[in-house]
Amino acid sequence: MKIAFMTSGTINGSLSYRPLAFAKELVRKGHEVYIFAPRFDKYSNFKDEGITEIDGVKIMRPLQIRTFPFELGLISYILSSITMLYRLNPDIIHINKPNPVTIPALLIRAIRKIPIILDVDDLDSEVMKIEKNSLLRIKLVQVSEKLFAHYANAVTAASAFLENLYASQYKKQIVTHVPNGADFVNMNKINTEKISDRILFIGNMNRTNILEPLFHAIKGLQDKKVLTHTRIIGDGKYLPYFKRLSKKLGLTKNVAFLGWVPQNQLYKYIRVGDIGYCYMPNELTVKACSSMKVFQYMQFGAVPLVSNVGDLPSYTFNGRAGYIAKHDDKDSLIKTLIYALKNKEERIEKIKYSQIHARSKFSWQSLTVKVEKVYQSVIEK
């Protein structure tokens, strides 16, 4: 089967991580796979990516012109995508995060009758509102989301919330729940003889209410004479704010900001036994998303700490592979952190549980089997 993915971010950026993970597994299963991705964007610091192939996945680069503003250069990208998609003539077009640069897929669908799979892993236009994007950008993404939802042949939804939403609104479509995952091959190398006592966060800092509770919790730990070190991995527009907050709360000796780290380099920064912070607010976009960081924590032997929102508790197998704190509750977060830090043996048991169960349920290999079944159902329909 010839499969074309279309993603809106450069191939090494976070926006392309999910489609690239599926694409690699599909190549291993014998499919011919292509990913259409921009050559440069903010995730590559506007530097050209020269990558043309990753583990057998061919990277397609539609014509992209450097312009100011950046969006003007996407006009040539869209037109070039139409030509390249038409010539490629894939059996399936898989769209991740629909927006104007993925619109060419709809035209090719109309001309060549090629099935489209819509892959939704968040309410992207709602996230854009929270992150205070321009009204024009938000509107363009909203229109794209509705168009693809209407014309797609099937939908893969990363959360139970999105599965129910799309199944109720688009009753004639195939809607399948396919959460995010991780590559759990490194689980075999985890050594539980040396257990870390650190707190770890991985993620973007484009809003304050996800990470801010952690800083106040660390201050609470410090006041209770519970000492630990925290590593913050990521970037975003609120990074300067959190650096100031750390200084204001007197945490500079306990908190290290490591900046953005490529996905394939995370293993260098995560230690076995780290408490992986994924304590999320009780918001619509959190219920809709499938947090990648939970699986990344477990992949390298960190123990996730989540809030009781959306699918997060189920990712920890309701606490057997992690810790669950009550959402929007500072005391609950502090108590859970103290308990986790003081119980190394329990953390070891949770890591061992992850090694067995997370690998079988949330590995990209097992998740891709579900995606492949969606492709087959659409082709045979």
ABEGO torsion letter per residue (X at the ends): XBBBBBBABBAABAAAAAAAAAAAAAAAAGBBBBBBBBABBAAAGGBBBABABBGGBBBBBBBBBBBOBAAAAAAAAAAAAAAAAAAAGBABBBBBGBBAAAAAAAAAAAAAGBBBBBBBABBAAAAAAAAGBBAAAAAAAAAAAAAAAAABABBBBABAAAAAAAAAABAABBBBBBBBBBBAAAAAABBAABBBABBBBBEBBABAAAAAAAAAAAAAAAAAGBBBBBBBBEBEAAAAAAAAAAAAAGAAAABBBAEBBBAAAAAAABBBGBBBBBBBBBBAAAAABBBAAAAAAAAAGBBBBBBBBEAAAAAAGGGAABBBBBBGBAAAAAAAAAAAAABAAAAAAAAAAAAAAAAAAABAAAAAAAAAAAAAAAAAX
